[in-house]
Amino acid sequence: MKRDRRKRLESVVKSLIGLNDFSTSDAKTRCSEISPGYITRTIHQLADDGLLRRVLKQKRVLYRWSNPSQRDTLVLRWIDRKVDGLQIKQSPLEERPRERLLRNGPCELSNADLLAILIHAGVAGESAVAGGQRIANRFTARLPELSHCSLTELKAISPAATGNNYAKIMAGIELGRRVARVERIPKMRQRSINSTRAAIDYCSEQFARLAYEAVQEEFHLVTLDTKHKPINRHQITVGTLDASLVHPREVFRAAIRDAASAVILVHNHPSGDPSPSQEDIMVTQQLTEAGTILGIAVLDHIVVASEHSISIRELSLEQEKFKNNSSLKLVNAR
């Protein structure tokens, strides 16, 4: 069986070796004894694995060898992988991704190696190593986009991305994010939030998930000590921001528990536009007044969104200044 498969692959690939900028029709003409469908599938696999590049020439999709100088060697290795597979258990022990991680640490591994470990077990025709390499190749220059890939999209790249393996990849990405976020908190806590710019920078970094991933509005609270250094962060509500939902009791209960001297209010706009609504402004005013009574200052209310983040406090001051200037000009005109 393997011998027959190798023979068919070699027959197709060898007929393509001497071609450059060829179409699937050209390939079928050169290898007429093989079924047209098999030839097309082989060409697509060579392109997906990076040995061929798709080029547009005179409105036609053509194929070109990616690395002509090493083409013969790369093609032979490719055929070996297709026929014999890249099973981890068939590799020498010292070359397996997991063993290399245990020996040298994760920093020494490529993205493909790390993905292979997360996939762990491949499927018929696609090992964990091959699946990891295929996925890594697709996201070489845009790794952050991998986290937004659906199960269907990832499975179209590699059949090794089964439901279980997809879940493990996404869990690994999310755990990495959380570790990175926690590692940044001590550094952020050392900084005093003593300006609008500092508040926006802090919230943009610490609540990046809300800006880029959340599908609902979420209202959060940052508690600060007497030097305006962050103490903690608390989620207060999830859902459309409404003065009746964001009750001062719920907000300041967390602040009192942290013995906070001041707080920053934070919420997101999933639409991507951070422009505050009238309700956002009313909530800010209501909580500011409640904080004054309790002796806990509301320093700012930051709206985070994918476009950018804004300070409602700063926006309100600018609007007030504009109103005063307009009134002054009107008086002078009279």
C-alpha positions, 0 to 999 in steps of 0.5 A, spaced: 500 500 500 505 504 501 509 502 495 503 504 491 502 510 494 509 512 493 509 510 486 503 515 485 506 521 488 513 520 485 509 519 478 506 526 479 511 530 482 517 528 478 512 530 472 512 537 475 519 538 477 521 541 470 515 546 470 515 553 472 509 557 472 504 551 470 497 550 471 493 544 473 491 543 466 499 543 464 500 538 470 494 533 467 497 533 460 504 531 463 501 526 467 495 523 463 496 516 466 494 519 473 487 521 475 486 528 474 483 529 481 489 526 484 493 531 480 489 537 483 489 534 490 497 533 490 498 540 487 494 543 492 497 539 498 504 542 495 502 549 495 499 548 502 505 545 505 509 551 502 513 547 496 509 551 491 507 558 491 500 560 487 501 566 482 496 570 478 499 571 471 494 574 466 488 572 470 490 565 471 492 561 477 499 558 476 504 554 481 511 556 482 516 552 486 518 556 492 525 554 493 528 551 486 535 550 488 533 545 494 527 543 490 529 536 489 531 534 496 525 538 499 520 534 494 523 527 496 522 529 504 515 531 502 514 524 499 517 521 505 512 525 510 506 523 506 507 516 505 511 514 512 508 520 516 511 524 521 509 520 527 512 523 534 513 515 536 517 514 530 522 520 531 528 519 535 527 520 543 531 526 543 528 529 537 521 529 540 518 536 542 515 534 549 522 531 550 526 537 548 521 541 552 523 537 558 530 537 556 531 544 554 525 548 556 519 551 552 523 557 549 527 552 545 521 550 541 518 553 535 511 554 534 510 548 530 513 544 536 509 547 541 502 546 537 504 539 536 505 538 544 498 541 545 495 537 539 498 531 542 495 525 538 494 526 530 489 523 526 489 518 520 494 521 515 496 527 519 500 526 525 501 531 531 507 534 528 505 535 521 498 538 524 503 543 528 507 545 522 501 546 518 498 551 523 504 554 524 506 555 517 499 558 516 500 563 522 507 565 521 507 572 521 500 573 524 500 569 530 495 573 534 490 571 529 490 564 531 486 565 538 480 568 533 480 562 529 474 557 529 474 550 530 472 549 522 477 554 520 483 550 524 480 544 521 480 546 514 488 548 515 489 541 519 485 535 520 489 534 526 485 540 529 479 535 532 475 538 537 479 535 543 485 538 540 482 545 538 480 545 545 487 544 548 490 549 543 485 555 545 486 553 552 493 553 552 493 560 548 488 563 554 492 560 559 498 564 556 494 570 556 492 570 563 499 568 566 502 574 562 497 579 565 498 577 572 506 577 571 504 585 568 500 586 574 506 587 579 509 592 575 503 596 574 502 596 581 508 600 582 506 606 578 501 611 581 495 613 576 496 620 577 493 623 570 488 622 565 493 619 560 496 614 566 489 612 567 487 610 559 494 607 559 493 602 565 486 600 563 488 599 555 493 594 557 489 591 563 482 591 560 485 589 553 480 583 553 474 587 553 476 592 548 478 586 543 474 580 545 468 581 549 461 581 546 457 584 551 458 591 555 462 589 562 463 594 568 469 593 572 472 597 578 479 599 579 481 600 586 487 605 588 491 606 595 492 613 598 498 614 592 493 612 587 497 605 586 492 599 583 490 595 589 485 590 585 480 589 579 473 587 580 467 585 575 461 589 577 456 587 572 455 584 565 450 587 560 448 594 557 450 599 562 445 602 566 444 606 572 439 602 575 444 596 574 450 599 576 448 601 583 453 605 588 452 599 593 455 594 589 461 598 586 463 601 593 462 595 597 468 592 593 472 599 594 471 599 602 473 591 602 479 593 599 480 599 603 481 604 597 482 611 597 480 612 590 477 608 584 477 608 577 471 606 573 472 602 567 467 599 561 467 597 554 464 598 548 464 592 543 462 596 537 469 599 537 467 606 538 468 609 545 464 615 544 460 615 551 452 615 551 448 619 555 447 613 560 455 612 561 455 620 563 449 619 568 452 613 571 459 617 572 456 623 575 451 618 580 457 614 582 462 620 583 457 623 588 456 617 591 464 616 592 464 624 595 459 622 600 463 615 602 470 619 602 472 615 596 474 619 590 472 617 583 478 619 579 475 617 572 471 613 568 475 610 562 471 607 556 475 601 552 474 599 545 478 597 539 478 603 536 482 607 542 480 608 549 477 615 552 476 618 559 469 621 560 472 625 565 477 629 560 471 629 555 466 632 560 471 637 562 473 639 555 465 640 553 464 644 560 470 648 557 467 649 550 460 651 553 464 656 558 468 659 552 461 660 548 458 663 553 463 668 554 463 670 547 456 671 547 456 676 553 462 679 549 458 680 543 452 683 546 
